[in-house]
C-alpha cells in the first residue's frame, strides 16, 4: 500500500460491513432462542462455561476474544438469573465461573434451538460460502490478533 489514504465511502468500511452481517445473523439466532430468554451472546457464554467450567473470567475472555469489561457486563444477567455462579477455586484468591444445574438445563433446552438457527444460516449461505466465510474470519482473526 502507498502512503496515500484510502478514499472510501462509509458503506465500504470493513467494520460497518462486518457489523451489518453480524446484526443480520444475530437476528436469526435471536428469533430461534427467543423462547429461552437467552441472547446469542449469553448462549455462547453459557455454552463455554458449561463445557469449560470451572473457568476464570480471564480464560473465558481469551476464548471469546473479548475484553473483561464487556464480558463482565454480559455475564451479569446470567449470574443474576442463577444460571452461572462464581465459585472459589483451589486458590481461594481466584474465583471461577460454573454453570448451575438450572444453567445446564437451560443450555440443554437452548442447544437444539441454536442448532436450528445455525442450520438456517448455513442453508441461506450454502456450503461453499459458509466454508469461505469461516476461513476468511479465522484468517482475519489471526492477522488482527497481532495488532
LINHUJO-V386999 format. One record per residue. N is the residue number from 0. RES is the residue in one letter. OMEGA is omega as a letter, one per 20 degrees, with the letter a starting at -180 (* if undefined). Layout:
n: (N/N)
res: (RES/RES)
omega: (OMEGA/OMEGA)
//
This chain:
n: (0/1/2/3/4/5/6/7/8/9/10/11/12/13/14/15/16/17/18/19/20/21/22/23/24/25/26/27/28/29/30/31/32/33/34/35/36/37/38/39/40/41/42/43/44/45/46/47/48/49/50/51/52/53/54/55/56/57/58/59/60/61/62/63/64/65/66/67/68/69/70/71/72/73/74/75/76/77/78/79/80/81/82/83/84/85/86/87/88/89/90/91/92/93/94/95/96/97/98/99/100/101/102/103/104/105/106/107/108/109/110/111/112/113/114/115/116/117/118/119/120/121/122/123/124/125/126/127/128/129/130/131/132/133/134/135/136/137/138/139/140/141/142/143/144/145/146)
res: (X/X/X/X/X/X/X/X/X/X/X/X/X/X/X/X/X/X/X/X/X/X/X/X/X/X/X/X/X/X/X/X/X/X/X/X/X/X/X/X/X/X/X/X/X/X/X/X/X/X/X/X/X/X/X/X/X/X/X/X/X/X/X/X/X/X/X/X/X/X/X/X/X/X/X/X/X/X/X/X/X/X/X/X/X/X/X/X/X/X/X/X/X/X/X/X/X/X/X/X/X/X/X/X/X/X/X/X/X/X/X/X/X/X/X/X/X/X/X/X/X/X/X/X/X/X/X/X/X/X/X/X/X/X/X/X/X/X/X/X/X/X/X/X/X/X/X)
omega: (r/a/a/r/r/r/a/r/r/r/r/a/a/a/r/a/r/a/r/r/r/r/a/r/r/r/r/r/r/r/a/a/a/a/r/a/a/r/a/r/r/r/r/r/a/r/r/r/r/a/a/a/i/a/r/r/r/r/r/r/r/a/a/a/r/r/a/a/r/r/r/r/a/r/a/a/r/r/a/a/r/r/r/r/r/r/r/r/r/r/a/r/a/r/r/r/r/r/r/r/r/r/r/r/r/r/r/r/a/a/r/r/r/a/r/r/r/r/r/r/a/r/r/a/a/a/a/a/r/r/r/a/r/r/r/r/r/r/r/r/r/a/a/r/a/a/*)
//
